[in-house]
């Protein structure tokens, strides 16, 4: 590096560090003490289950009463009414249940969370998966245990994941996302703002913060960081250059590849996910999504760079019911193209295509050049083959959704 470059880099860093107003925007999001981060329990499923059990218990000292347990059961029941094991629990009956009657058990026979109402003869089973996936026959085992123990009870089985992933048995285990859980908790705190204690509010808000930041994504913080990056690109690129991070490097590589194709459009991006679409799909599919990204796009490709693997998926997000069904039916009638399609259309996020880019535990091998070549090769194949076939299927099936 010559003297001119060194001086230029130094000035870029100085300008970045002196931009106090810009840095304060990030500082406001990150500087507050967070007990969950300090204790290192962000990715510990058992700790999340403990907090959720506390929040679900109406008589606990959080001051939220039965709001959360009631809204969780109502949400899963309303969205999956036709899938419930007990057909007698219609929305009216669900609303009239005495939720203060529920007993919450943790790790009962290895089940993460079990909610039991003796007077209502009602059982809710929650299997909580933050980053791990279900083990073989795990859900079937839990189902059989509950069926045997609570033979004459109405039962709801919930598979809770960050993004509402489908379980291996979607007919029985109904999908629920942490995004929905977070929205319920936020509304509970707001609803009880005059009665909840300061300590409970602080604890719950910190929990919401780590879910937003580390599990489901914080759109506001991401937008601030993007603005800072574009404003101080040179300084930040220099910092990134001397702080290797395989996940960030791969995210940057993928975003560069996407931007190199004029017909592709990045929707939202972070270190662990990159969502994008194409000009062709953007013209064909009406923007009637809800609760996913600010663009209101209903169908998006998503690179998922988490769980020590890298996959590309095509996902139908939440939104207009009719449009979602049309997309799913189209994928179902073209299964040779839409490989990796799940068996059932869920209410939140439904995967209709999947392609592995890097295998599980790829990060244990420190060979970024190898990953880079593999990503470029897979991306080239996706653009030249899979994307063209996906375009053709959607174009042939729809003029506009």
C-alpha positions in Angstrom: 0.0 0.0 0.0 1.5 3.4 -1.0 1.6 6.6 1.1 -1.3 8.1 -0.8 -3.5 5.1 -0.1 -2.5 5.0 3.6 -3.3 8.7 4.0 -6.7 8.2 2.2 -7.6 5.3 4.4 -6.6 7.3 7.5 -8.8 10.2 6.5 -11.7 7.9 5.8 -11.4 6.4 9.3 -11.1 9.8 10.9 -14.2 11.0 9.1 -16.1 7.9 10.2 -15.1 8.2 13.9 -15.9 11.9 13.9 -19.5 11.3 12.6 -20.9 11.3 16.1 -24.5 11.8 15.1 -24.4 8.7 12.8 -22.7 6.5 15.3 -25.1 7.5 18.0 -27.9 5.9 16.0 -26.2 2.5 16.4 -25.1 3.2 19.9 -28.7 3.8 21.0 -29.5 0.3 19.7 -26.5 -1.5 21.1 -25.2 0.3 24.2 -27.8 -0.6 26.7 -27.0 -3.5 29.0 -28.8 -6.7 28.1 -28.8 -9.5 30.6 -29.4 -12.2 28.0 -26.4 -11.2 26.0 -24.2 -10.9 29.1 -25.1 -14.4 30.2 -24.5 -15.8 26.7 -27.9 -17.5 26.5 -29.1 -16.1 23.1 -28.8 -19.4 21.3 -29.7 -21.7 24.2 -33.1 -23.2 23.5 -33.5 -24.3 27.1 -33.2 -20.7 28.3 -35.7 -19.5 25.8 -38.1 -22.2 26.9 -37.7 -21.0 30.5 -38.5 -17.4 29.6 -41.5 -18.5 27.5 -42.8 -20.7 30.2 -42.6 -17.8 32.6 -44.5 -15.6 30.2 -47.1 -18.2 29.5 -47.9 -18.7 33.2 -50.8 -16.4 34.0 -50.1 -16.3 37.8 -46.4 -15.4 37.4 -45.0 -12.1 38.6 -44.6 -10.6 35.1 -47.9 -8.7 35.5 -49.3 -9.7 32.1 -51.9 -12.2 33.5 -53.2 -14.7 30.9 -52.6 -12.3 27.9 -49.8 -14.3 26.3 -51.0 -17.8 26.8 -54.5 -16.7 25.6 -53.1 -15.0 22.5 -50.7 -17.9 21.6 -53.5 -20.5 21.8 -55.9 -18.2 19.9 -53.4 -17.4 17.3 -52.5 -21.0 16.5 -56.1 -22.1 16.8 -57.5 -19.4 14.5 -54.8 -19.9 11.9 -55.0 -23.7 11.9 -58.6 -24.3 12.9 -59.2 -27.0 10.3 -56.0 -28.8 11.3 -56.7 -29.1 15.0 -56.8 -32.6 16.5 -60.0 -31.6 18.4 -62.7 -30.3 16.1 -64.9 -29.1 19.0 -62.6 -26.2 19.8 -63.9 -23.5 17.5 -62.9 -19.9 17.9 -65.7 -19.1 20.3 -64.8 -22.0 22.7 -61.1 -21.0 22.5 -62.0 -17.5 23.5 -64.0 -18.6 26.5 -61.4 -20.9 28.0 -60.3 -20.1 31.6 -56.6 -19.7 30.9 -55.8 -19.1 34.6 -56.5 -22.8 35.0 -53.5 -23.9 32.9 -50.5 -25.5 34.6 -47.2 -25.0 32.7 -44.6 -27.8 32.8 -41.0 -27.7 31.7 -39.2 -30.7 30.3 -42.0 -33.1 31.3 -40.8 -36.3 29.7 -38.3 -34.2 27.7 -41.1 -32.1 26.1 -40.0 -28.5 26.1 -43.3 -26.9 27.3 -46.5 -28.5 28.2 -49.7 -26.5 29.0 -52.5 -28.4 30.8 -56.0 -27.3 31.7 -57.8 -29.9 33.9 -61.1 -28.1 33.9 -61.1 -27.5 30.2 -59.5 -30.9 29.4 -57.2 -29.1 27.0 -53.4 -29.7 26.4 -51.0 -27.6 24.4 -47.6 -29.0 23.5 -44.7 -26.8 22.4 -41.5 -28.0 20.9 -39.1 -25.1 20.8 -36.3 -25.1 18.1 -34.2 -21.9 18.1 -31.3 -23.1 16.0 -31.3 -26.9 16.2 -33.6 -29.2 14.1 -35.7 -32.0 15.3 -34.1 -35.4 15.9 -35.4 -38.5 14.2 -38.8 -39.6 15.6 -38.7 -36.9 18.3 -42.0 -35.4 17.5 -43.7 -38.7 17.0 -42.4 -39.9 20.4 -43.8 -36.8 22.1 -47.1 -37.1 20.3 -47.5 -40.7 21.5 -46.6 -39.8 25.1 -49.3 -37.1 25.2 -51.9 -39.1 23.5 -51.4 -41.9 26.0 -51.3 -39.7 29.1 -54.2 -37.4 28.1 -56.5 -39.6 26.2 -59.7 -37.6 26.6 -58.2 -34.2 26.3 -58.3 -31.8 23.3 -54.7 -31.3 22.1 -52.8 -28.8 20.1 -49.2 -29.5 19.1 -47.0 -26.5 18.3 -43.7 -26.5 16.5 -42.0 -23.2 17.4 -39.0 -22.0 15.2 -37.5 -18.6 14.4 -39.3 -18.4 11.0 -42.2 -20.8 11.4 -40.5 -23.7 9.6 -42.6 -26.8 8.9 -42.0 -29.9 11.0 -41.6 -33.4 9.7 -45.3 -34.0 10.6 -47.1 -30.8 9.6 -50.5 -32.6 9.8 -50.1 -32.8 13.6 -47.5 -30.2 14.6 -48.7 -26.7 13.7 -46.0 -24.2 12.8 -45.5 -21.0 14.8 -42.7 -18.4 14.4 -40.8 -16.3 16.9 -42.0 -13.3 15.0 -45.6 -14.0 16.0 -44.5 -14.7 19.6 -42.6 -11.4 19.7 -45.6 -9.5 18.4 -47.8 -11.0 21.1 -45.3 -10.1 23.9 -44.9 -6.6 22.6 -48.7 -6.1 22.5 -49.0 -7.6 26.0 -46.5 -5.1 27.4 -48.3 -2.2 25.7 -51.7 -3.4 26.9 -50.5 -3.7 30.5 -48.3 -0.6 30.5 -50.1 0.9 33.4 -49.9 -2.1 35.7 -46.7 -3.9 34.8 -43.7 -3.3 37.1 -40.6 -1.4 35.9 -38.4 -4.4 36.5 -40.7 -6.8 34.6 -41.0 -4.4 31.7 -37.2 -4.0 31.5 -36.6 -7.8 31.6 -39.3 -8.4 28.9 -38.1 -5.6 26.7 -34.5 -7.0 26.8 -35.9 -10.4 25.8 -37.7 -8.9 22.9 -34.6 -7.0 21.9 -32.4 -10.1 21.7 -35.1 -12.0 19.7 -35.3 -9.1 17.3 -31.5 -8.7 17.0 -30.4 -12.3 17.0 -33.3 -14.5 15.9 -35.9 -12.9 13.7 -34.1 -9.8 12.6 -34.3 -6.1 13.5 -35.4 -4.1 10.3 -34.9 -0.7 11.9 -31.4 -1.4 13.0 -30.5 -3.0 9.7 -31.7 0.1 7.9 -29.6 2.4 10.1 -26.6 0.2 9.5 -27.1 0.2 5.7 -27.2 4.0 5.7 -24.0 4.2 7.8 -22.3 1.7 5.5 -23.1 3.6 2.3 -22.1 6.9 4.0 -18.8 5.5 5.3 -18.2 2.6 2.9 -14.4 3.2 2.5 -13.8 3.3 6.3 -16.0 0.3 7.1 -14.6 -1.8 4.3 -11.2 -1.1 5.7 -12.4 -2.2 9.2 -14.0 -5.3 7.7 -10.8 -6.1 5.9 -8.9 -6.5 9.2 -11.7 -8.4 11.0 -12.4 -11.6 9.2 -15.9 -13.0 9.6 -16.9 -16.0 7.4 -20.6 -15.3 7.6 -20.2 -11.6 6.7 -17.8 -12.5 3.9 -20.2 -14.9 2.4 -23.1 -12.5 2.8 -21.1 -9.8 1.0 -20.1 -12.3 -1.7 -23.7 -13.3 -2.3 -24.9 -9.7 -2.4 -22.2 -8.9 -4.9 -23.2 -11.9 -7.1 -26.9 -10.8 -7.0 -26.1 -7.2 -7.9 -23.9 -8.4 -10.8 -27.1 -9.7 -12.5 -29.1 -6.7 -13.7 -32.4 -8.6 -13.6 -32.2 -9.4 -9.9 -33.4 -7.2 -7.1 -32.2 -7.4 -3.4 -35.1 -6.9 -1.1 -33.5 -7.1 2.4 -30.2 -8.4 3.5 -28.2 -9.2 6.7 -25.4 -11.4 7.7 -27.5 -14.5 8.1 -30.1 -14.0 5.3 -30.4 -12.3 2.0 -33.8 -11.9 0.3 -34.1 -11.1 -3.4 -36.4 -11.5 -6.4 -36.2 -10.9 -10.2 -37.6 -8.2 -12.4 -39.8 -10.8 -14.1 -41.3 -12.1 -10.9 -41.7 -8.6 -9.6 -43.9 -7.8 -12.6 -45.9 -11.0 -12.4 -46.6 -11.1 -8.7 -48.7 -8.5 -7.0 -47.2 -6.9 -3.8 -49.9 -8.1 -1.4 -47.7 -9.6 1.3 -48.1 -8.7 4.9 -45.8 -8.9 8.0 -42.6 -10.0 6.2 -40.6 -7.2 4.5 -41.4 -3.5 3.9 -41.6 -4.2 0.1 -44.8 -6.3 0.7 -43.4 -8.9 -1.7 -45.2 -12.2 -1.3 -42.6 -14.5 -2.9 -38.9 -14.1 -2.3 -35.7 -16.1 -2.7 -33.8 -16.3 0.5 -30.2 -17.2 1.2 -30.2 -18.7 4.7 -26.7 -18.5 6.1 -27.2 -19.9 9.5 -27.0 -23.2 11.4 -23.5 -23.6 9.9 -24.9 -24.1 6.4 -25.9 -22.1 3.4 -29.1 -22.8 1.5 -31.1 -20.9 -1.1 -34.9 -21.2 -0.7 -37.9 -19.8 -2.5 -40.5 -18.8 0.1 -44.1 -17.8 0.0 -44.4 -15.3 2.8 -47.6 -14.2 4.8 -50.1 -12.2 2.9 -53.1 -12.5 0.5 -54.6 -16.0 1.0 -55.7 -16.5 -2.6 -52.4 -15.4 -4.1 -50.5 -17.7 -1.7 -52.7 -20.7 -2.6 -52.2 -20.0 -6.4 -48.5 -19.9 -6.0 -48.4 -23.1 -3.9 -50.7 -25.0 -6.3 -48.5 -23.9 -9.2 -45.4 -25.2 -7.4 -47.2 -28.5 -6.6 -48.0 -29.0 -10.3 -44.4 -28.5 -11.2 -42.6 -30.6 -8.7 -39.6 -31.4 -11.0 -38.8 -27.7 -11.0 -39.8 -26.8 -7.4 -37.6 -29.3 -5.6 -37.6 -29.1 -1.8 -41.2 -28.0 -1.8 -42.9 -28.7 1.6 -46.0 -30.8 1.6 -48.5 -28.3 2.9 -49.2 -24.6 2.6 -48.8 -23.0 6.0 -50.2 -19.6 7.1 -46.9 -17.9 7.5 -43.8 -19.0 5.5 -44.0 -21.9 3.0 -40.9 -23.2 1.2 -41.4 -24.2 -2.4 -37.8 -24.6 -3.6 -34.5 -25.4 -2.0 -30.9 -25.6 -3.2 -27.9 -26.3 -1.0 -24.9 -24.0 -1.5 -22.6 -25.0 1.3 -23.1 -28.2 3.5 -23.7 -28.3 7.2 -20.6 -27.4 9.4 -18.8 -25.8 6.4 -17.4 -23.1 8.7 -15.2 -25.7 10.5 -12.9 -25.7 7.4 -11.1 -22.4 7.1 -10.9 -22.2 3.3 -12.8 -19.2 2.1 -11.5 -19.4 -1.5 -13.0 -22.9 -1.8 -16.3 -21.7 -0.5 -16.2 -18.7 -2.9 -15.7 -21.0 -5.9 -18.4 -23.3 -4.8 -20.9 -20.5 -4.2 -20.1 -18.9 -7.7 -20.5 -22.3 -9.4 -23.8 -23.0 -7.7 -25.1 -19.5 -8.3 -24.2 -19.8 -12.0 -26.2 -23.0 -12.2 -29.1 -21.4 -10.4 -29.2 -18.5 -12.8 -28.7 -20.5 -16.0 -31.0 -23.4 -15.1 -33.2 -23.3 -12.1 -34.3 -19.6 -12.2 -35.2 -19.9 -15.9 -37.4 -22.9 -15.2 -39.0 -21.2 -12.2 -39.7 -18.1 -14.4 -41.2 -20.3 -17.1 -43.5 -22.1 -14.7 -44.8 -18.9 -13.1 -45.1 -17.1 -16.4 -47.0 -20.0 -17.9 -49.4 -20.1 -15.0 -50.0 -16.5 -14.2 -50.5 -13.2 -16.0 -50.7 -11.4 -12.7 -51.5 -12.6 -9.2 
